[in-house]
Amino acid sequence: MHLRTVSGSIAPLAALALMTLGLAACTSSTALVTARTQGYEISDSAQAQIRPGQSQQLVQLVLGSPQSTNAFGDQTAWYYIQTKVRQTAFGMTMIDSRTVLAVYFDKNKKVVDKAVYTLKDGKSVAIETRRTQSFGEDRTFIDQILQSF
């Protein structure tokens, strides 16, 4: 008598189901990508409230403390930076947009001007990878010991 095993007829179907599930997980899904904002949430209404002649205290009340500041002689600039990024479940981060709101103040701490910069306004800076050698770096440990004798 020949017995037919159940696992023999179900095994190909189970393998097919597992392959289908595996391939479905490889498709692009919004669950695998999260969108978030780094830095400040700069709203259009907050930007519209900043006008020439206003004090630094009022700007700080509307926008909060600046992320970065800069001083050029008598002029001061406050920078509010907003970066919208998408991050995959595997840790890869992609920048969708970057907005920098710059508020310029005069020596009396009053708003002179404001500007909005985006990624299009930026420039890529090449990082220099060469290093200046320090004293003794070109010799090995053994060379240094032998030279001390």
C-alpha positions in Angstrom: 0.0 0.0 0.0 1.3 3.4 -1.0 0.8 6.2 1.5 0.7 9.7 0.3 2.2 12.2 2.7 0.4 15.5 3.3 3.6 17.4 3.7 4.7 16.4 0.2 1.7 18.0 -1.5 1.6 21.1 0.8 5.4 21.9 0.7 5.3 23.5 -2.8 2.3 25.6 -1.8 4.0 26.7 1.4 7.2 27.6 -0.4 5.2 29.6 -3.0 3.4 31.5 -0.2 6.6 32.3 1.6 8.2 33.6 -1.7 5.1 35.7 -2.3 5.3 37.2 1.2 9.1 37.8 0.8 8.6 39.6 -2.6 5.8 41.7 -1.2 8.1 42.9 1.6 10.6 44.1 -1.0 8.2 46.5 -2.7 8.3 50.2 -1.9 5.9 50.9 0.9 5.2 54.0 2.9 5.5 52.0 6.1 9.2 51.5 5.4 9.8 55.2 4.9 9.2 57.9 7.6 9.1 61.6 6.9 10.1 64.0 9.6 11.3 67.6 10.1 14.6 68.4 11.7 15.1 71.8 13.3 12.4 74.4 13.4 8.9 74.3 12.0 8.9 77.6 10.1 5.3 78.5 9.3 4.3 81.1 6.7 2.3 83.0 9.3 5.3 83.3 11.6 7.4 84.6 8.7 4.8 87.1 7.7 4.9 88.5 11.3 8.5 89.5 11.0 8.8 93.0 9.6 11.6 95.7 9.5 11.8 97.8 12.7 10.7 95.1 15.1 12.9 94.3 18.1 14.9 91.1 18.7 12.7 90.3 21.7 9.6 90.3 19.5 11.3 88.1 16.9 12.3 85.7 19.7 8.7 85.7 21.0 7.4 84.8 17.5 10.0 82.4 16.2 11.8 81.2 19.4 15.5 81.2 20.0 17.6 81.1 16.9 19.4 77.9 15.9 22.5 79.9 14.9 23.6 83.5 15.2 26.3 85.5 13.4 27.7 89.0 13.9 29.0 91.2 11.0 30.4 94.4 12.7 27.3 96.3 13.7 24.9 93.9 12.1 23.6 90.6 13.6 21.9 87.7 11.9 19.7 85.0 13.4 19.2 81.8 11.5 16.2 79.4 11.8 16.8 76.1 9.8 14.1 73.6 8.8 15.1 70.4 7.0 12.5 67.9 5.8 13.9 64.4 5.4 12.7 60.9 4.6 14.4 58.0 6.4 14.1 54.4 5.3 13.8 51.5 7.7 17.4 50.7 6.8 18.8 54.0 8.0 19.3 55.8 4.6 18.3 59.5 4.9 17.2 61.6 2.0 16.8 65.4 2.2 13.6 66.6 0.6 13.9 70.3 1.3 15.8 72.7 3.5 14.6 76.2 4.4 16.8 78.8 6.2 15.1 81.9 7.5 17.7 84.6 8.1 16.6 87.7 10.2 19.1 90.6 10.0 19.3 93.2 12.9 21.1 96.5 13.0 23.2 97.9 15.9 20.0 99.0 17.7 18.7 95.3 17.7 15.9 96.2 15.3 15.0 94.0 12.2 16.6 95.4 9.0 15.7 92.6 6.6 14.8 88.9 6.4 15.6 86.4 3.7 14.6 82.8 3.0 17.1 80.4 1.5 16.5 77.0 0.1 18.6 74.1 -1.2 18.9 75.8 -4.6 20.7 78.7 -2.9 23.3 76.5 -1.3 26.7 75.4 -2.6 28.4 72.1 -2.1 31.7 72.4 -0.3 34.4 69.8 -1.0 35.9 68.5 2.3 39.7 68.4 2.2 40.8 64.9 3.3 44.6 65.6 3.3 46.2 65.9 6.7 49.3 67.8 7.8 51.6 65.4 9.5 52.5 66.2 13.1 56.0 65.8 14.5 57.0 62.2 14.9 54.0 60.8 13.0 56.1 59.7 10.0 58.2 57.3 12.2 57.0 54.0 13.5 57.1 53.1 17.2 60.2 50.9 16.7 61.9 53.7 14.8 61.2 56.1 17.7 62.6 53.6 20.2 65.8 53.0 18.2 66.4 56.7 17.7 66.3 57.3 21.4 69.4 55.1 21.9 
